[in-house]
Amino acid sequence: MNAEELAGTIQEALEEGRTAAAPEALEAIRVKYLGRKGLLPRVMKGLKDADPSERAQLGKLANQLKQELGKLLGARKQELSGASGADAANFDYTLPGQWRQLGTRHPISRVIEDTAEIFARLGFTVAEGPDVETGYRNFEALNTPPHHPSLDAQDTFWLESGELLRTQTSPVQIRVMETQPPPVRVITPGRCYRRDTTDATHSANFHQIEGLYVDKCVSLADLKGTMAYFARELMGPSVGVRFRPHFFPFTEPSVECDFSCHVCGGKGCSVCKHSGWIEIAGAGMVDPRVFKRVGYDPAGVTGYAFGMGVERIAMVKYGIKDIRMLYDNDVRFLKQFK
Ligand code: DAH
């Protein structure tokens, strides 16, 4: 091999080294050019027989082959083993591991799931209805005729089809009773919509959990006992309930249900606005007119119903001051809720 040929071969060897894709290929190149039976020893051995005019040049090239190819193969080996993480000698076991961040449950989901779990112990199942509801189920079937003044507060998002975005989860009561005979024991969580201007305590889009229990001889005492149990399970063992008279078109009598403040124990603090009580739910005994609408016999069954705001419960339970924090999707806020 003359000097010119050797120079060409060195370029080929370097090119092979640059393009080799696996550590095994690098090793094969090393054996082929630098190994005991490879090119380099052959060139070295041939030096003494070489044309004296080329000898120096050949020696220089042999040296270049050894240095440059050796260096290139070393660097490529590091590169390849680094990429696959396979080189145990270069692996630092003391580096922190790579954690996949686990998400956390949103406070709204927590309240809904915790509530469903508490009521499941009392035999309640979960039912759901659509966000787009008929005016009939959202109002009329709930004993709220179109001229009723309580509609003012719920003048809402109407669709061109005549349907609306439901203002409450109460229409799901109607859906459940339309499809099954008594007894009924369900809670129905879901999203509701009202034409409210957003501020720290209002959102045009919020969640409610409805409850409905229909059977023979269900009384207001059952409602009270159930709410007291729910209050203790959700907020803490010393929380009590009180009922105040109220009005809802679909219940008679109607009440508003308050929990005693879990923060101050009823003494008065900023969470309960210094009253010792926190308004949690609207409730009452299902109006016989509602039973008639769904084909139930008002003389044969009685029932109670309630509806409560999920955001409101989340806010008092976790001390959240502004409802908008629940929708900002700020991970720094959300990751506090495990
Ligand atoms: N739907 C009512 C509201 O949005 C809450 C409510 C009150 C639900 C009384 C009920 C009930 O089931 O019986 O204000």
Boltz pocket constraint, residues with backbone or C-beta under 6 A from the ligand:
constraints:
  - pocket:
      binder: B
      contacts: [[A, 167], [A, 168], [A, 169], [A, 170], [A, 210], [A, 211], [A, 248], [A, 250], [A, 251], [A, 255], [A, 281], [A, 282], [A, 283], [A, 284], [A, 304], [A, 305], [A, 306], [A, 307], [A, 308]]
      max_distance: 6.0
